[in-house]
Amino acid sequence: MPDSKKLQKGLKCVECETVYPISPMNYCDECFSPVQPHYDPDKGDLRKTIEKGPRTLFRYAPLLPVNDDPGYDIGFTELHQSDELAERLGFQNGKMRLKIEEGPYSGTFKDRGVMIVASLLPYFRERFGNDGYAFEMLGGTSTGNLASSIASVGNLTKTPSVVIVHGGVDENLVRKTLSFGAYVLVVNSDYSTANNTLKGVVNGDDNLGSRIAWINMGLRPLYSQGAKTIGLEIAEQLGWNSPEHIVHPVAAGLSLWQIYAGLKEAEQFGLLDGVKTRIHAAQPEGCNPVVSSILSGKELTPFKNPHSAAETLCVSDPSNGYNTIDAVVSSGGTGISVTEDDIAEGMMIVEQTTDWNTGPVGGTTIAATKKLLERGVIRNDELTVLVLTDAIAKGNEGRYFGSAAGTRIDLNPDEGEMKRTLNKILEGKI
């Protein structure tokens, strides 16, 4: 097996610590435990190397699975100081920052991870093509935002795309995804059921797992690194320091976990001296499995009958729930749930006090921060970063649409039906 000391970049088993080259794998060949990206960058002035890099997420290439800058303007979003919003929430002057994640292609932070995977596909085809990894399409399951990101990045890189969404998805997000030419499979179920149906299909059909690059399934460890760069950016943009608090919304949990991992990696490789950040998970009361587990100390259990205006947060059985809980608890943070009225008020406050409008996910984050201040979990003199993943600059609301015509297909949550449909798409019969 490869020696970790000889690999600057690889995938490392979380249990037996076997290290593999960067490859399209999710589990260890030795013990079948999950693998996660592993880095051992060149010794030297890593901070200087990063600061000389492009003003995109690829400035962090030494801590990413990619080696080269593919030239796409993505990431390195600014930290904004919004004094009027800070005062409205109750912060002292200068103690709050907004991390506005308005991605350049779909308008969401999901562009980060999708672009990392898309930029790796030529390498995978060359290195692993003889093993059947053709990766002719980008694919994934989504509560909405990842779907449009997969489609927009696919359109940009001239890679066909197929996404699976659930029946309750926001129709505006379906239309946006279709506008980039994607196949959109709408499953008559909730998100977790649609996601599990696809897992059953892919696990039972190697052809579908090797011809379609499933962003948030088989390639999830690599996709996760996009969210990690948000944590690295926060540290760098604060002068290589960490804030006292970060408040972040939670759906499947990948982003919060990886932002904290980014801060810890910055500490590990000497980019900052210690991580003092307490990270807090925000969820709507209508679907709060992660927050419920954090507050009760009990096992994470699927949430029954998820419902909220923050529909994209309604993941009843979060894939990275335990990772998220571990990040929150180990950082000394907590979880907070908010009502539908709280969410609406949070959206209104952003609209009234800033240059952005935010959807229900941002409303959840704002409302959670307000409650954390009221309860004294966050003091008003502590530097706090609020990550708004669905905020759009005023005037940009109609910007993130393509001009292509995709194909919508409605399905039942049936593995056989989904398998037949995906194979027809690959065969060009749909």
C-alpha beads as a LAMMPS data file, in Angstrom:
LAMMPS data file: protein, C-alpha beads

430 atoms
429 bonds

1 atom types
1 bond types

-500.0 500.0 xlo xhi
-500.0 500.0 ylo yhi
-500.0 500.0 zlo zhi

Masses

1 110.0

Atoms # bond

1 1 1 0.000 0.000 0.000
2 1 1 1.178 3.578 -0.578
3 1 1 3.143 5.178 2.241
4 1 1 1.454 8.335 3.519
5 1 1 4.857 9.987 3.848
6 1 1 5.327 9.689 0.103
7 1 1 1.938 11.038 -0.886
8 1 1 1.363 14.774 -0.725
9 1 1 -2.296 14.182 -1.555
10 1 1 -4.382 11.103 -1.100
11 1 1 -7.389 9.431 0.515
12 1 1 -6.895 8.048 4.011
13 1 1 -9.016 5.435 5.766
14 1 1 -10.538 6.833 8.944
15 1 1 -10.003 3.499 10.740
16 1 1 -6.922 1.593 9.539
17 1 1 -5.235 4.764 8.138
18 1 1 -4.276 3.138 4.839
19 1 1 -3.540 5.912 2.336
20 1 1 -4.495 5.710 -1.342
21 1 1 -3.847 8.048 -4.284
22 1 1 -6.628 10.475 -5.206
23 1 1 -9.143 8.190 -6.891
24 1 1 -12.898 7.652 -7.357
25 1 1 -13.370 5.688 -4.149
26 1 1 -15.441 6.147 -1.021
27 1 1 -14.390 3.196 1.151
28 1 1 -11.131 1.520 2.153
29 1 1 -10.199 -1.662 0.278
30 1 1 -8.702 -3.113 3.469
31 1 1 -11.384 -2.611 6.124
32 1 1 -14.265 -1.023 4.154
33 1 1 -14.362 2.051 6.394
34 1 1 -14.858 5.518 4.867
35 1 1 -11.907 7.378 3.374
36 1 1 -11.255 11.101 3.667
37 1 1 -8.817 13.403 1.846
38 1 1 -5.311 13.435 3.316
39 1 1 -2.645 16.084 2.745
40 1 1 1.050 16.410 3.473
41 1 1 2.047 19.657 1.730
42 1 1 5.608 20.720 1.057
43 1 1 7.358 22.173 4.041
44 1 1 8.059 25.850 3.641
45 1 1 5.973 28.979 3.699
46 1 1 2.541 27.540 2.932
47 1 1 0.905 30.830 3.849
48 1 1 2.988 32.682 1.257
49 1 1 2.202 30.051 -1.392
50 1 1 -1.523 30.484 -0.753
51 1 1 -1.408 34.272 -0.751
52 1 1 0.355 34.260 -4.131
53 1 1 -2.376 32.088 -5.616
54 1 1 -5.437 33.138 -7.637
55 1 1 -8.258 34.933 -5.857
56 1 1 -10.383 31.801 -6.128
57 1 1 -10.715 28.660 -4.034
58 1 1 -7.847 27.170 -6.053
59 1 1 -5.399 29.350 -4.119
60 1 1 -5.684 26.519 -1.571
61 1 1 -4.521 23.894 -4.088
62 1 1 -1.898 22.462 -1.644
63 1 1 -4.855 21.467 0.566
64 1 1 -7.160 20.316 -2.244
65 1 1 -7.247 17.114 -4.336
66 1 1 -6.479 19.128 -7.500
67 1 1 -2.969 20.202 -8.478
68 1 1 -3.622 22.933 -11.014
69 1 1 -5.839 25.976 -11.239
70 1 1 -8.472 25.160 -13.903
71 1 1 -9.062 28.867 -14.404
72 1 1 -12.630 29.212 -13.159
73 1 1 -13.585 32.232 -11.067
74 1 1 -15.127 30.559 -8.073
75 1 1 -14.745 30.950 -4.330
76 1 1 -12.843 33.508 -2.261
77 1 1 -16.095 35.295 -1.473
78 1 1 -15.633 38.312 0.761
79 1 1 -16.442 38.669 4.439
80 1 1 -18.824 41.601 4.693
81 1 1 -19.272 43.877 7.682
82 1 1 -22.901 44.944 7.853
83 1 1 -23.226 47.384 10.735
84 1 1 -26.967 47.943 10.408
85 1 1 -27.723 44.217 10.482
86 1 1 -25.278 43.717 13.351
87 1 1 -26.992 46.433 15.375
88 1 1 -30.431 44.990 14.603
89 1 1 -29.342 41.598 15.917
90 1 1 -27.641 43.097 18.978
91 1 1 -23.907 42.889 18.197
92 1 1 -21.445 45.553 19.222
93 1 1 -20.008 47.538 16.326
94 1 1 -17.579 45.539 14.178
95 1 1 -18.266 42.171 15.825
96 1 1 -20.284 40.492 13.070
97 1 1 -19.351 39.395 9.555
98 1 1 -21.445 37.900 6.762
99 1 1 -19.968 35.208 4.536
100 1 1 -22.178 35.633 1.469
101 1 1 -21.955 32.439 -0.587
102 1 1 -23.354 33.693 -3.890
103 1 1 -21.587 31.266 -6.242
104 1 1 -20.813 32.628 -9.724
105 1 1 -22.599 29.935 -11.750
106 1 1 -25.657 28.784 -9.819
107 1 1 -25.706 31.494 -7.146
108 1 1 -24.901 28.999 -4.361
109 1 1 -21.807 27.743 -2.547
110 1 1 -22.398 24.276 -4.026
111 1 1 -20.464 25.451 -7.095
112 1 1 -17.265 25.025 -5.060
113 1 1 -17.372 21.269 -4.554
114 1 1 -18.931 20.509 -7.926
115 1 1 -16.148 22.389 -9.719
116 1 1 -13.472 20.469 -7.791
117 1 1 -14.974 17.155 -8.915
118 1 1 -15.544 18.374 -12.480
119 1 1 -11.913 19.469 -12.752
120 1 1 -10.792 15.970 -11.676
121 1 1 -12.801 14.081 -14.310
122 1 1 -10.150 14.240 -17.087
123 1 1 -7.573 12.840 -14.638
124 1 1 -9.940 10.061 -13.585
125 1 1 -10.707 9.099 -17.178
126 1 1 -7.005 8.936 -18.016
127 1 1 -5.893 7.162 -14.837
128 1 1 -8.863 4.871 -14.229
129 1 1 -10.489 4.602 -17.652
130 1 1 -9.214 1.038 -18.091
131 1 1 -11.099 0.170 -14.898
132 1 1 -14.326 1.366 -16.485
133 1 1 -14.501 4.903 -15.124
134 1 1 -15.746 6.772 -18.178
135 1 1 -17.586 9.462 -16.181
136 1 1 -19.612 10.676 -19.144
137 1 1 -21.976 12.722 -16.987
138 1 1 -22.122 14.632 -13.718
139 1 1 -24.863 13.486 -11.373
140 1 1 -26.208 13.849 -7.875
141 1 1 -29.182 13.995 -5.557
142 1 1 -30.308 17.341 -4.225
143 1 1 -32.844 19.232 -2.178
144 1 1 -32.515 21.910 -4.858
145 1 1 -29.336 24.004 -4.788
146 1 1 -26.856 21.239 -5.615
147 1 1 -29.018 20.303 -8.599
148 1 1 -28.626 23.724 -10.205
149 1 1 -24.918 23.748 -9.376
150 1 1 -24.301 20.364 -11.019
151 1 1 -26.241 21.525 -14.067
152 1 1 -24.529 24.923 -14.348
153 1 1 -21.003 23.568 -13.849
154 1 1 -21.806 20.741 -16.266
155 1 1 -22.957 23.281 -18.816
156 1 1 -19.808 25.370 -18.291
157 1 1 -17.449 22.385 -18.633
158 1 1 -19.486 20.822 -21.463
159 1 1 -20.304 17.762 -19.348
160 1 1 -23.897 16.435 -19.542
161 1 1 -25.676 16.221 -16.198
162 1 1 -28.472 14.331 -14.479
163 1 1 -29.901 15.145 -11.052
164 1 1 -32.420 13.467 -8.775
165 1 1 -34.718 15.648 -6.682
166 1 1 -37.755 14.893 -4.533
167 1 1 -41.358 15.723 -5.229
168 1 1 -41.536 18.618 -2.771
169 1 1 -38.608 20.503 -4.270
170 1 1 -38.981 24.214 -5.015
171 1 1 -40.192 24.404 -8.632
172 1 1 -38.073 27.513 -9.238
173 1 1 -34.974 25.424 -8.528
174 1 1 -36.204 22.756 -10.958
175 1 1 -36.666 25.401 -13.649
176 1 1 -33.211 26.807 -12.975
177 1 1 -31.660 23.343 -13.232
178 1 1 -33.488 22.630 -16.486
179 1 1 -32.266 25.948 -17.897
180 1 1 -28.724 24.542 -17.966
181 1 1 -29.767 21.542 -20.051
182 1 1 -29.815 18.912 -17.317
183 1 1 -31.951 15.811 -16.995
184 1 1 -34.035 16.311 -13.840
185 1 1 -35.584 13.185 -12.327
186 1 1 -38.326 14.225 -9.899
187 1 1 -39.096 11.385 -7.492
188 1 1 -42.521 11.264 -5.850
189 1 1 -41.137 11.084 -2.279
190 1 1 -39.210 13.069 0.313
191 1 1 -35.511 13.740 -0.206
192 1 1 -34.124 10.919 1.947
193 1 1 -36.277 8.342 0.133
194 1 1 -35.168 9.642 -3.276
195 1 1 -31.533 9.608 -2.144
196 1 1 -31.782 6.062 -0.778
197 1 1 -33.465 4.873 -3.978
198 1 1 -30.507 6.132 -6.010
199 1 1 -28.054 4.529 -3.582
200 1 1 -29.756 1.189 -4.134
201 1 1 -29.593 1.639 -7.900
202 1 1 -25.923 2.627 -8.015
203 1 1 -24.824 -0.028 -5.519
204 1 1 -26.515 -2.668 -7.667
205 1 1 -25.236 -1.479 -11.045
206 1 1 -21.494 -0.840 -11.523
207 1 1 -22.224 0.623 -14.953
208 1 1 -24.212 3.487 -13.462
209 1 1 -21.545 4.091 -10.815
210 1 1 -18.685 4.356 -13.306
211 1 1 -20.313 6.186 -16.215
212 1 1 -21.954 8.882 -14.076
213 1 1 -19.825 10.898 -11.624
214 1 1 -22.147 10.986 -8.617
215 1 1 -21.001 14.159 -6.920
216 1 1 -22.412 13.611 -3.435
217 1 1 -22.252 9.821 -3.358
218 1 1 -19.225 7.937 -4.740
219 1 1 -17.211 11.158 -5.065
220 1 1 -18.460 12.737 -1.840
221 1 1 -15.038 12.812 -0.088
222 1 1 -13.662 14.948 -2.936
223 1 1 -16.811 17.060 -3.309
224 1 1 -16.599 17.877 0.409
225 1 1 -13.394 19.821 -0.118
226 1 1 -15.274 22.689 -1.748
227 1 1 -17.055 23.547 1.494
228 1 1 -13.762 23.231 3.381
229 1 1 -12.393 26.224 1.496
230 1 1 -15.012 28.443 3.158
231 1 1 -13.297 27.756 6.475
232 1 1 -9.866 28.464 4.987
233 1 1 -11.135 31.720 3.498
234 1 1 -12.629 32.874 6.794
235 1 1 -9.285 32.301 8.521
236 1 1 -7.284 34.084 5.823
237 1 1 -9.686 37.004 5.518
238 1 1 -9.472 37.557 9.279
239 1 1 -5.697 37.874 8.997
240 1 1 -5.109 34.167 9.644
241 1 1 -7.238 34.133 12.762
242 1 1 -10.401 32.270 13.685
243 1 1 -13.592 33.985 14.865
244 1 1 -15.127 33.209 18.232
245 1 1 -18.292 31.876 16.591
246 1 1 -19.635 30.634 13.259
247 1 1 -23.371 30.086 12.704
248 1 1 -24.265 27.797 9.820
249 1 1 -27.462 26.122 8.531
250 1 1 -27.614 22.330 8.400
251 1 1 -29.231 20.008 5.856
252 1 1 -27.146 16.860 5.224
253 1 1 -24.412 18.424 7.374
254 1 1 -21.459 18.281 4.999
255 1 1 -20.757 22.006 4.809
256 1 1 -20.689 22.833 8.529
257 1 1 -18.458 19.837 9.223
258 1 1 -16.037 20.755 6.447
259 1 1 -15.836 24.452 7.329
260 1 1 -14.691 23.447 10.795
261 1 1 -12.321 20.892 9.233
262 1 1 -10.857 23.716 7.134
263 1 1 -10.105 25.732 10.262
264 1 1 -8.528 22.715 11.947
265 1 1 -6.390 22.020 8.867
266 1 1 -5.235 25.628 8.886
267 1 1 -4.129 25.052 12.472
268 1 1 -2.509 21.691 11.647
269 1 1 -0.358 23.137 8.885
270 1 1 0.659 26.286 10.755
271 1 1 -1.543 28.772 8.909
272 1 1 -3.060 30.007 12.161
273 1 1 -2.270 29.625 15.851
274 1 1 -5.069 27.608 17.375
275 1 1 -8.784 27.413 16.576
276 1 1 -10.948 29.210 19.124
277 1 1 -14.154 28.985 17.084
278 1 1 -17.385 27.585 18.486
279 1 1 -19.547 26.490 15.573
280 1 1 -23.343 26.408 15.867
281 1 1 -25.850 24.389 13.828
282 1 1 -29.104 26.073 12.753
283 1 1 -32.188 24.133 11.633
284 1 1 -35.929 24.789 11.285
285 1 1 -38.178 23.190 13.881
286 1 1 -39.935 21.400 11.023
287 1 1 -36.820 19.284 10.389
288 1 1 -34.139 19.393 13.075
289 1 1 -32.631 15.914 13.572
290 1 1 -29.079 17.226 14.092
291 1 1 -30.065 19.941 16.551
292 1 1 -32.314 17.546 18.477
293 1 1 -29.436 15.101 18.861
294 1 1 -27.017 17.820 19.977
295 1 1 -29.402 19.212 22.588
296 1 1 -30.613 15.863 23.921
297 1 1 -27.341 13.973 23.769
298 1 1 -29.248 11.088 22.206
299 1 1 -28.598 9.121 19.025
300 1 1 -29.333 10.794 15.730
301 1 1 -32.678 9.550 14.451
302 1 1 -34.475 10.316 11.175
303 1 1 -36.996 13.133 11.407
304 1 1 -40.571 12.189 10.572
305 1 1 -42.664 14.298 8.194
306 1 1 -40.135 17.077 7.484
307 1 1 -41.687 20.415 6.542
308 1 1 -40.487 24.018 6.479
309 1 1 -40.274 27.086 4.284
310 1 1 -36.541 26.315 4.441
311 1 1 -37.331 23.293 2.287
312 1 1 -33.737 22.696 1.171
313 1 1 -32.812 22.076 4.830
314 1 1 -35.441 19.338 5.156
315 1 1 -33.163 16.303 5.101
316 1 1 -34.737 13.852 7.504
317 1 1 -31.785 11.435 7.579
318 1 1 -28.632 13.588 7.125
319 1 1 -25.676 11.793 5.498
320 1 1 -23.093 13.660 7.553
321 1 1 -25.173 14.102 10.660
322 1 1 -22.687 12.455 13.018
323 1 1 -19.761 14.380 11.528
324 1 1 -21.706 17.600 12.058
325 1 1 -22.615 16.746 15.629
326 1 1 -18.984 15.894 16.390
327 1 1 -17.783 19.207 14.909
328 1 1 -20.325 21.224 16.896
329 1 1 -19.735 19.425 20.187
330 1 1 -15.935 19.294 19.932
331 1 1 -15.835 23.026 19.151
332 1 1 -17.951 23.838 22.204
333 1 1 -20.851 25.004 20.046
334 1 1 -24.513 24.109 20.151
335 1 1 -27.606 23.612 18.013
336 1 1 -30.548 25.929 17.663
337 1 1 -33.976 25.401 16.080
338 1 1 -36.190 28.217 14.832
339 1 1 -39.862 28.568 13.972
340 1 1 -41.356 29.479 10.609
341 1 1 -42.148 32.952 11.940
342 1 1 -38.525 33.313 13.059
343 1 1 -37.343 32.362 9.554
344 1 1 -39.633 34.911 7.900
345 1 1 -38.421 37.608 10.286
346 1 1 -34.782 36.708 9.563
347 1 1 -35.350 37.078 5.823
348 1 1 -37.061 40.427 6.371
349 1 1 -34.214 41.763 8.529
350 1 1 -31.642 40.958 5.845
351 1 1 -33.767 42.623 3.163
352 1 1 -34.221 45.755 5.295
353 1 1 -30.620 46.192 6.444
354 1 1 -28.293 44.892 3.693
355 1 1 -27.634 44.887 -0.038
356 1 1 -28.800 41.266 -0.301
357 1 1 -31.978 39.261 -0.184
358 1 1 -31.842 35.843 1.388
359 1 1 -34.116 32.856 1.191
360 1 1 -35.452 30.753 4.068
361 1 1 -32.074 29.086 4.644
362 1 1 -30.432 32.444 5.338
363 1 1 -33.480 33.396 7.357
364 1 1 -32.848 30.321 9.488
365 1 1 -29.245 31.376 10.102
366 1 1 -30.192 34.951 11.017
367 1 1 -32.977 33.798 13.338
368 1 1 -30.689 31.263 15.023
369 1 1 -28.029 33.920 15.609
370 1 1 -30.593 36.247 17.163
371 1 1 -31.643 33.503 19.584
372 1 1 -28.051 32.599 20.437
373 1 1 -27.414 36.241 21.349
374 1 1 -30.602 36.489 23.412
375 1 1 -29.653 33.348 25.337
376 1 1 -26.094 34.513 25.991
377 1 1 -24.496 31.645 24.050
378 1 1 -22.893 34.310 21.863
379 1 1 -21.858 37.530 23.592
380 1 1 -22.364 40.686 21.594
381 1 1 -18.657 41.574 21.871
382 1 1 -17.483 38.261 20.330
383 1 1 -16.530 38.161 16.654
384 1 1 -19.129 36.031 14.863
385 1 1 -19.374 34.916 11.232
386 1 1 -22.789 34.114 9.757
387 1 1 -22.645 31.913 6.655
388 1 1 -25.502 32.794 4.288
389 1 1 -25.685 30.088 1.647
390 1 1 -28.692 31.385 -0.308
391 1 1 -28.193 35.154 -0.260
392 1 1 -28.337 36.978 -3.601
393 1 1 -27.286 40.575 -4.233
394 1 1 -30.288 42.763 -4.924
395 1 1 -30.753 42.943 -8.668
396 1 1 -29.147 39.533 -9.276
397 1 1 -32.283 37.470 -8.663
398 1 1 -32.756 36.498 -12.319
399 1 1 -29.074 36.209 -13.172
400 1 1 -28.438 32.541 -12.444
401 1 1 -30.371 30.929 -15.254
402 1 1 -29.085 29.350 -18.437
403 1 1 -30.580 29.341 -21.911
404 1 1 -30.659 25.590 -22.577
405 1 1 -33.646 23.258 -22.405
406 1 1 -33.339 20.316 -20.068
407 1 1 -35.577 17.281 -19.684
408 1 1 -37.848 16.666 -16.708
409 1 1 -38.850 13.084 -15.890
410 1 1 -41.269 12.230 -13.052
411 1 1 -40.671 8.899 -11.290
412 1 1 -41.904 6.788 -8.415
413 1 1 -39.398 5.885 -5.678
414 1 1 -38.730 2.539 -7.348
415 1 1 -35.196 1.262 -7.984
416 1 1 -36.148 -0.625 -11.127
417 1 1 -37.850 2.383 -12.684
418 1 1 -34.948 4.687 -11.811
419 1 1 -32.350 2.229 -13.131
420 1 1 -34.151 1.839 -16.453
421 1 1 -34.495 5.599 -16.807
422 1 1 -30.817 6.309 -16.102
423 1 1 -29.675 3.654 -18.549
424 1 1 -31.948 5.080 -21.251
425 1 1 -30.382 8.504 -20.660
426 1 1 -26.879 7.039 -21.023
427 1 1 -27.938 5.214 -24.183
428 1 1 -29.318 8.438 -25.671
429 1 1 -32.856 7.067 -25.789
430 1 1 -34.334 9.927 -23.779

Bonds

1 1 1 2
2 1 2 3
3 1 3 4
4 1 4 5
5 1 5 6
6 1 6 7
7 1 7 8
8 1 8 9
9 1 9 10
10 1 10 11
11 1 11 12
12 1 12 13
13 1 13 14
14 1 14 15
15 1 15 16
16 1 16 17
17 1 17 18
18 1 18 19
19 1 19 20
20 1 20 21
21 1 21 22
22 1 22 23
23 1 23 24
24 1 24 25
25 1 25 26
26 1 26 27
27 1 27 28
28 1 28 29
29 1 29 30
30 1 30 31
31 1 31 32
32 1 32 33
33 1 33 34
34 1 34 35
35 1 35 36
36 1 36 37
37 1 37 38
38 1 38 39
39 1 39 40
40 1 40 41
41 1 41 42
42 1 42 43
43 1 43 44
44 1 44 45
45 1 45 46
46 1 46 47
47 1 47 48
48 1 48 49
49 1 49 50
50 1 50 51
51 1 51 52
52 1 52 53
53 1 53 54
54 1 54 55
55 1 55 56
56 1 56 57
57 1 57 58
58 1 58 59
59 1 59 60
60 1 60 61
61 1 61 62
62 1 62 63
63 1 63 64
64 1 64 65
65 1 65 66
66 1 66 67
67 1 67 68
68 1 68 69
69 1 69 70
70 1 70 71
71 1 71 72
72 1 72 73
73 1 73 74
74 1 74 75
75 1 75 76
76 1 76 77
77 1 77 78
78 1 78 79
79 1 79 80
80 1 80 81
81 1 81 82
82 1 82 83
83 1 83 84
84 1 84 85
85 1 85 86
86 1 86 87
87 1 87 88
88 1 88 89
89 1 89 90
90 1 90 91
91 1 91 92
92 1 92 93
93 1 93 94
94 1 94 95
95 1 95 96
96 1 96 97
97 1 97 98
98 1 98 99
99 1 99 100
100 1 100 101
101 1 101 102
102 1 102 103
103 1 103 104
104 1 104 105
105 1 105 106
106 1 106 107
107 1 107 108
108 1 108 109
109 1 109 110
110 1 110 111
111 1 111 112
112 1 112 113
113 1 113 114
114 1 114 115
115 1 115 116
116 1 116 117
117 1 117 118
118 1 118 119
119 1 119 120
120 1 120 121
121 1 121 122
122 1 122 123
123 1 123 124
124 1 124 125
125 1 125 126
126 1 126 127
127 1 127 128
128 1 128 129
129 1 129 130
130 1 130 131
131 1 131 132
132 1 132 133
133 1 133 134
134 1 134 135
135 1 135 136
136 1 136 137
137 1 137 138
138 1 138 139
139 1 139 140
140 1 140 141
141 1 141 142
142 1 142 143
143 1 143 144
144 1 144 145
145 1 145 146
146 1 146 147
147 1 147 148
148 1 148 149
149 1 149 150
150 1 150 151
151 1 151 152
152 1 152 153
153 1 153 154
154 1 154 155
155 1 155 156
156 1 156 157
157 1 157 158
158 1 158 159
159 1 159 160
160 1 160 161
161 1 161 162
162 1 162 163
163 1 163 164
164 1 164 165
165 1 165 166
166 1 166 167
167 1 167 168
168 1 168 169
169 1 169 170
170 1 170 171
171 1 171 172
172 1 172 173
173 1 173 174
174 1 174 175
175 1 175 176
176 1 176 177
177 1 177 178
178 1 178 179
179 1 179 180
180 1 180 181
181 1 181 182
182 1 182 183
183 1 183 184
184 1 184 185
185 1 185 186
186 1 186 187
187 1 187 188
188 1 188 189
189 1 189 190
190 1 190 191
191 1 191 192
192 1 192 193
193 1 193 194
194 1 194 195
195 1 195 196
196 1 196 197
197 1 197 198
198 1 198 199
199 1 199 200
200 1 200 201
201 1 201 202
202 1 202 203
203 1 203 204
204 1 204 205
205 1 205 206
206 1 206 207
207 1 207 208
208 1 208 209
209 1 209 210
210 1 210 211
211 1 211 212
212 1 212 213
213 1 213 214
214 1 214 215
215 1 215 216
216 1 216 217
217 1 217 218
218 1 218 219
219 1 219 220
220 1 220 221
221 1 221 222
222 1 222 223
223 1 223 224
224 1 224 225
225 1 225 226
226 1 226 227
227 1 227 228
228 1 228 229
229 1 229 230
230 1 230 231
231 1 231 232
232 1 232 233
233 1 233 234
234 1 234 235
235 1 235 236
236 1 236 237
237 1 237 238
238 1 238 239
239 1 239 240
240 1 240 241
241 1 241 242
242 1 242 243
243 1 243 244
244 1 244 245
245 1 245 246
246 1 246 247
247 1 247 248
248 1 248 249
249 1 249 250
250 1 250 251
251 1 251 252
252 1 252 253
253 1 253 254
254 1 254 255
255 1 255 256
256 1 256 257
257 1 257 258
258 1 258 259
259 1 259 260
260 1 260 261
261 1 261 262
262 1 262 263
263 1 263 264
264 1 264 265
265 1 265 266
266 1 266 267
267 1 267 268
268 1 268 269
269 1 269 270
270 1 270 271
271 1 271 272
272 1 272 273
273 1 273 274
274 1 274 275
275 1 275 276
276 1 276 277
277 1 277 278
278 1 278 279
279 1 279 280
280 1 280 281
281 1 281 282
282 1 282 283
283 1 283 284
284 1 284 285
285 1 285 286
286 1 286 287
287 1 287 288
288 1 288 289
289 1 289 290
290 1 290 291
291 1 291 292
292 1 292 293
293 1 293 294
294 1 294 295
295 1 295 296
296 1 296 297
297 1 297 298
298 1 298 299
299 1 299 300
300 1 300 301
301 1 301 302
302 1 302 303
303 1 303 304
304 1 304 305
305 1 305 306
306 1 306 307
307 1 307 308
308 1 308 309
309 1 309 310
310 1 310 311
311 1 311 312
312 1 312 313
313 1 313 314
314 1 314 315
315 1 315 316
316 1 316 317
317 1 317 318
318 1 318 319
319 1 319 320
320 1 320 321
321 1 321 322
322 1 322 323
323 1 323 324
324 1 324 325
325 1 325 326
326 1 326 327
327 1 327 328
328 1 328 329
329 1 329 330
330 1 330 331
331 1 331 332
332 1 332 333
333 1 333 334
334 1 334 335
335 1 335 336
336 1 336 337
337 1 337 338
338 1 338 339
339 1 339 340
340 1 340 341
341 1 341 342
342 1 342 343
343 1 343 344
344 1 344 345
345 1 345 346
346 1 346 347
347 1 347 348
348 1 348 349
349 1 349 350
350 1 350 351
351 1 351 352
352 1 352 353
353 1 353 354
354 1 354 355
355 1 355 356
356 1 356 357
357 1 357 358
358 1 358 359
359 1 359 360
360 1 360 361
361 1 361 362
362 1 362 363
363 1 363 364
364 1 364 365
365 1 365 366
366 1 366 367
367 1 367 368
368 1 368 369
369 1 369 370
370 1 370 371
371 1 371 372
372 1 372 373
373 1 373 374
374 1 374 375
375 1 375 376
376 1 376 377
377 1 377 378
378 1 378 379
379 1 379 380
380 1 380 381
381 1 381 382
382 1 382 383
383 1 383 384
384 1 384 385
385 1 385 386
386 1 386 387
387 1 387 388
388 1 388 389
389 1 389 390
390 1 390 391
391 1 391 392
392 1 392 393
393 1 393 394
394 1 394 395
395 1 395 396
396 1 396 397
397 1 397 398
398 1 398 399
399 1 399 400
400 1 400 401
401 1 401 402
402 1 402 403
403 1 403 404
404 1 404 405
405 1 405 406
406 1 406 407
407 1 407 408
408 1 408 409
409 1 409 410
410 1 410 411
411 1 411 412
412 1 412 413
413 1 413 414
414 1 414 415
415 1 415 416
416 1 416 417
417 1 417 418
418 1 418 419
419 1 419 420
420 1 420 421
421 1 421 422
422 1 422 423
423 1 423 424
424 1 424 425
425 1 425 426
426 1 426 427
427 1 427 428
428 1 428 429
429 1 429 430
